[in-house]
Amino acid sequence: MSDTQRDNRRWLVTAGVLVALIVIGVLAFQSCRSEFSAPPPGSVSPSAEPGTPPAAVAPASPSTSTTKAATGFVGMWTGKWDGVYSVQFTISQDPQDRQYQVVYEWEEIVGQPMRRREWPVTEQSGTLVTGPIEITLSTDDPNQAIAVGHFRKSRTAELTRQ
């Protein structure tokens, strides 16, 4: 094999590896994006999660000064997005750093096991903000709250502390 043929072969192998990496990256990106879609109104799709944020929304970062006011939110909250999809928020406080965390669980398909995601929490004007979701306590009952999900299709859930 001549030097030119070896160089051409190396170039082809390198190009092939780069193409393979690009394809893997695109597929991984598409897979991540599919996790952030919501089903069209009135439909249930196994690839669309009603309670996940669009890809452009990053989870909020915790802030020591703002999360201390959120103690009224600690606990397990359950409800249904738009009265259909089960949703659960488990809000806790880390005893080490005193930061709050949300374990967010939602039903992708009615009756199927819930999906799960964890996010840090900030408190803004008496409302907890976790990723694209806002949770506001009822002014009448501290065990009732409203969650608003700012997804591709906005969703609401009436929550009850368990």
C-alpha positions as CSV (number, residue, x, y, z in Angstrom):
1,M,0.0,0.0,0.0
2,S,1.5,3.4,-1.0
3,D,1.8,6.4,1.3
4,T,-1.0,8.2,-0.5
5,Q,-3.4,5.2,-0.1
6,R,-2.5,5.0,3.6
7,D,-3.2,8.8,4.0
8,N,-6.5,8.4,2.1
9,R,-7.5,5.5,4.3
10,R,-6.6,7.4,7.5
11,W,-8.6,10.4,6.3
12,L,-11.6,8.1,5.5
13,V,-11.4,6.4,9.0
14,T,-11.1,9.8,10.7
15,A,-14.0,11.2,8.7
16,G,-16.1,8.1,9.4
17,V,-15.4,8.4,13.2
18,L,-16.4,12.1,13.1
19,V,-19.6,11.3,11.2
20,A,-20.4,8.6,13.7
21,L,-19.8,11.0,16.7
22,I,-22.0,13.6,15.1
23,V,-24.8,11.1,14.5
24,I,-24.5,9.9,18.1
25,G,-24.6,13.5,19.3
26,V,-27.7,14.3,17.2
27,L,-29.5,11.2,18.4
28,A,-28.6,11.9,22.0
29,F,-29.9,15.5,21.6
30,Q,-33.1,14.3,20.0
31,S,-33.6,11.8,22.8
32,C,-33.2,14.6,25.4
33,R,-35.5,16.9,23.4
34,S,-38.2,14.2,23.3
35,E,-38.2,14.1,27.1
36,F,-39.2,17.8,27.1
37,S,-42.3,17.6,24.9
38,A,-45.9,17.6,26.0
39,P,-48.7,15.7,24.3
40,P,-51.2,17.8,22.2
41,P,-54.4,18.5,24.0
42,G,-56.5,15.4,24.3
43,S,-53.8,13.0,23.4
44,V,-51.5,10.7,25.4
45,S,-48.2,9.9,23.8
46,P,-45.6,7.6,25.3
47,S,-42.8,9.8,24.1
48,A,-44.3,13.0,25.5
49,E,-44.2,13.9,29.1
50,P,-46.9,16.3,30.3
51,G,-44.8,17.7,33.2
52,T,-41.4,18.3,31.7
53,P,-39.9,21.6,30.6
54,P,-38.9,22.7,27.2
55,A,-35.2,22.1,26.4
56,A,-34.4,25.8,26.6
57,V,-35.4,26.1,30.3
58,A,-32.7,25.4,32.8
59,P,-33.5,24.4,36.4
60,A,-33.3,27.3,38.8
61,S,-30.3,27.4,41.1
62,P,-30.8,27.4,44.9
63,S,-30.2,30.5,46.9
64,T,-29.6,30.4,50.7
65,S,-31.2,33.8,51.2
66,T,-34.4,32.9,49.3
67,T,-35.0,29.3,50.3
68,K,-35.2,29.8,54.1
69,A,-38.7,31.4,53.6
70,A,-39.9,28.2,51.9
71,T,-40.3,26.1,55.1
72,G,-44.1,26.1,54.7
73,F,-43.7,24.2,51.5
74,V,-41.8,21.2,53.0
75,G,-43.6,18.0,52.5
76,M,-45.2,15.7,49.9
77,W,-47.7,17.4,47.6
78,T,-50.0,15.6,45.2
79,G,-52.4,16.6,42.5
80,K,-53.1,16.2,38.7
81,W,-51.9,18.3,35.9
82,D,-55.0,19.7,34.1
83,G,-57.0,17.2,36.2
84,V,-55.6,14.3,34.2
85,Y,-52.0,13.4,34.8
86,S,-50.9,12.5,38.4
87,V,-48.1,14.7,39.8
88,Q,-46.2,14.7,43.0
89,F,-43.7,17.1,44.5
90,T,-41.6,16.1,47.5
91,I,-40.0,19.1,48.9
92,S,-37.2,18.7,51.5
93,Q,-34.4,20.6,53.1
94,D,-30.8,19.3,53.3
95,P,-29.8,19.3,57.0
96,Q,-26.1,20.0,56.0
97,D,-26.4,23.1,53.8
98,R,-30.0,24.0,54.5
99,Q,-30.8,24.1,50.8
100,Y,-34.2,22.9,49.5
101,Q,-34.7,20.3,46.8
102,V,-37.7,19.1,44.9
103,V,-38.3,15.6,43.7
104,Y,-40.8,16.0,40.9
105,E,-42.7,13.0,39.8
106,W,-45.3,13.0,37.0
107,E,-47.4,10.6,35.1
108,E,-46.6,10.3,31.4
109,I,-49.4,7.9,30.5
110,V,-52.4,7.6,32.8
111,G,-52.1,4.6,35.0
112,Q,-48.4,3.9,34.2
113,P,-45.5,4.4,36.7
114,M,-44.5,8.0,37.3
115,R,-41.3,9.5,35.9
116,R,-39.0,11.3,38.3
117,R,-36.7,14.4,38.2
118,E,-34.9,16.4,41.0
119,W,-34.5,20.1,40.9
120,P,-33.2,22.9,43.2
121,V,-35.6,25.4,44.5
122,T,-35.8,29.2,44.8
123,E,-38.5,31.2,46.5
124,Q,-39.8,34.4,44.8
125,S,-42.4,36.5,46.5
126,G,-43.9,33.5,48.4
127,T,-43.9,31.2,45.4
128,L,-41.5,28.2,45.0
129,V,-39.9,28.1,41.6
130,T,-38.3,24.8,40.6
131,G,-37.3,24.5,36.9
132,P,-40.3,25.7,34.9
133,I,-42.8,25.1,37.7
134,E,-44.2,27.6,40.2
135,I,-45.9,26.4,43.4
136,T,-47.9,28.8,45.4
137,L,-49.5,28.1,48.8
138,S,-53.2,28.8,49.2
139,T,-53.9,31.9,51.4
140,D,-56.8,30.0,53.0
141,D,-55.3,26.6,53.7
142,P,-51.5,25.9,54.2
143,N,-52.1,22.3,53.0
144,Q,-53.4,23.4,49.6
145,A,-51.3,24.9,46.8
146,I,-51.4,25.5,43.0
147,A,-48.7,24.4,40.7
148,V,-48.3,26.1,37.3
149,G,-46.0,24.4,34.8
150,H,-44.6,26.7,32.1
151,F,-44.1,24.0,29.5
152,R,-44.7,24.0,25.8
153,K,-48.4,23.8,26.9
154,S,-48.9,25.5,30.2
155,R,-50.5,23.2,32.8
156,T,-52.0,23.7,36.3
157,A,-52.5,21.3,39.2
158,E,-54.3,21.8,42.5
159,L,-52.0,20.3,45.1
160,T,-52.7,18.8,48.5
161,R,-50.1,18.2,51.2
162,Q,-50.1,14.6,52.2
